[in-house]
Amino acid sequence: MAKSRKTREAGGSDAGNAAPARLVRDSFTMPADDFALVAVLKGRALQVQRPAKKSELLRAGLHALAALSPQALADALDALAPVKAGRPKKK
C-alpha cells in the first residue's frame, strides 16, 4: 500500500513503529520582496542539484535561526521591515 502524502512529507517510514511527525498547516503574510527570495533560493538549490520546496526552505531557515545566539536572533528580527498583521483586504 502506498504511503499517504502527509506521511511522505513528514519523512515517515514503513519500517518500525515510530509515528510520523504531526503536520500543521498554517498561512501567513510576507512582503513580495521576501516572497521573491523563495524563488531565488529554489534556484540556488537547483544549482547544486538539490530541488527544494518552499516549505523546506522555510523549515531550513527556522533551523538556521534556532542556531543563532539570542542577540543575533534579535538583530535578524530587527532587520526585517514590519508587516501589518492579518490578511490583505480584497480589492
C-alpha positions as a Markdown table, in Angstrom:
| # | Residue | x | y | z |
|---|---|---|---|---|
| 1 | Met | 0.0 | 0.0 | 0.0 |
| 2 | Ala | 1.3 | 3.4 | -0.9 |
| 3 | Lys | 2.2 | 5.9 | 1.8 |
| 4 | Ser | -0.1 | 8.9 | 2.1 |
| 5 | Arg | 1.3 | 12.3 | 1.1 |
| 6 | Lys | 1.4 | 13.5 | 4.7 |
| 7 | Thr | 3.5 | 10.5 | 5.7 |
| 8 | Arg | 5.9 | 11.0 | 2.9 |
| 9 | Glu | 6.3 | 14.7 | 3.6 |
| 10 | Ala | 6.9 | 14.1 | 7.3 |
| 11 | Gly | 9.7 | 11.6 | 6.5 |
| 12 | Gly | 7.6 | 8.7 | 7.8 |
| 13 | Ser | 8.9 | 5.2 | 7.3 |
| 14 | Asp | 7.0 | 1.9 | 6.9 |
| 15 | Ala | 9.8 | 0.2 | 8.9 |
| 16 | Gly | 9.4 | 0.4 | 12.7 |
| 17 | Asn | 6.6 | 1.5 | 14.8 |
| 18 | Ala | 7.5 | 5.2 | 15.2 |
| 19 | Ala | 4.6 | 7.5 | 14.4 |
| 20 | Pro | 5.4 | 10.1 | 11.7 |
| 21 | Ala | 5.7 | 13.7 | 12.9 |
| 22 | Arg | 2.4 | 15.5 | 13.1 |
| 23 | Leu | 2.0 | 18.1 | 10.4 |
| 24 | Val | 0.4 | 21.5 | 11.0 |
| 25 | Arg | -1.0 | 23.6 | 8.2 |
| 26 | Asp | -0.8 | 27.4 | 8.6 |
| 27 | Ser | -0.7 | 30.5 | 6.5 |
| 28 | Phe | 1.0 | 33.9 | 6.9 |
| 29 | Thr | 1.6 | 37.1 | 5.0 |
| 30 | Met | 5.0 | 38.4 | 3.9 |
| 31 | Pro | 6.3 | 41.3 | 1.7 |
| 32 | Ala | 6.5 | 40.4 | -2.0 |
| 33 | Asp | 10.3 | 41.0 | -2.0 |
| 34 | Asp | 10.7 | 38.4 | 0.7 |
| 35 | Phe | 8.4 | 36.0 | -1.1 |
| 36 | Ala | 10.6 | 36.5 | -4.2 |
| 37 | Leu | 13.6 | 35.3 | -2.2 |
| 38 | Val | 11.9 | 31.9 | -2.1 |
| 39 | Ala | 12.3 | 31.6 | -5.9 |
| 40 | Val | 15.9 | 32.8 | -5.7 |
| 41 | Leu | 16.7 | 30.2 | -3.1 |
| 42 | Lys | 14.9 | 27.5 | -5.0 |
| 43 | Gly | 17.1 | 28.4 | -8.0 |
| 44 | Arg | 20.3 | 28.3 | -5.9 |
| 45 | Ala | 19.3 | 24.8 | -4.6 |
| 46 | Leu | 18.8 | 23.7 | -8.2 |
| 47 | Gln | 22.4 | 24.9 | -9.0 |
| 48 | Val | 23.7 | 22.2 | -6.6 |
| 49 | Gln | 21.2 | 19.6 | -7.9 |
| 50 | Arg | 19.0 | 19.7 | -4.8 |
| 51 | Pro | 15.5 | 20.8 | -5.7 |
| 52 | Ala | 13.8 | 22.4 | -2.7 |
| 53 | Lys | 10.1 | 23.1 | -1.9 |
| 54 | Lys | 9.0 | 26.3 | -0.3 |
| 55 | Ser | 8.2 | 24.5 | 2.9 |
| 56 | Glu | 11.7 | 23.0 | 3.0 |
| 57 | Leu | 13.3 | 26.4 | 2.6 |
| 58 | Leu | 11.2 | 27.9 | 5.4 |
| 59 | Arg | 12.0 | 25.0 | 7.7 |
| 60 | Ala | 15.7 | 25.2 | 6.9 |
| 61 | Gly | 15.5 | 29.0 | 7.7 |
| 62 | Leu | 13.9 | 28.2 | 11.1 |
| 63 | His | 16.6 | 25.7 | 11.9 |
| 64 | Ala | 19.3 | 28.3 | 10.9 |
| 65 | Leu | 17.6 | 30.9 | 13.1 |
| 66 | Ala | 17.4 | 28.5 | 16.0 |
| 67 | Ala | 21.2 | 28.1 | 15.9 |
| 68 | Leu | 21.8 | 31.8 | 16.4 |
| 69 | Ser | 22.6 | 33.4 | 19.7 |
| 70 | Pro | 19.7 | 35.3 | 21.3 |
| 71 | Gln | 21.3 | 38.7 | 20.4 |
| 72 | Ala | 22.0 | 37.5 | 16.8 |
| 73 | Leu | 18.3 | 36.4 | 16.5 |
| 74 | Ala | 17.2 | 39.8 | 17.8 |
| 75 | Asp | 19.4 | 41.5 | 15.3 |
| 76 | Ala | 18.0 | 39.4 | 12.4 |
| 77 | Leu | 14.4 | 40.2 | 13.5 |
| 78 | Asp | 15.2 | 43.9 | 13.9 |
| 79 | Ala | 16.5 | 44.0 | 10.3 |
| 80 | Leu | 13.1 | 43.0 | 9.0 |
| 81 | Ala | 10.6 | 45.6 | 7.8 |
| 82 | Pro | 7.4 | 45.5 | 9.8 |
| 83 | Val | 4.4 | 43.8 | 8.3 |
| 84 | Lys | 0.8 | 44.7 | 9.1 |
| 85 | Ala | -0.8 | 41.7 | 10.7 |
| 86 | Gly | -3.8 | 39.9 | 9.1 |
| 87 | Arg | -4.9 | 39.2 | 5.6 |
| 88 | Pro | -4.7 | 41.8 | 2.9 |
| 89 | Lys | -8.1 | 43.4 | 2.1 |
| 90 | Lys | -9.8 | 42.1 | -1.1 |
| 91 | Lys | -9.9 | 44.6 | -3.9 |
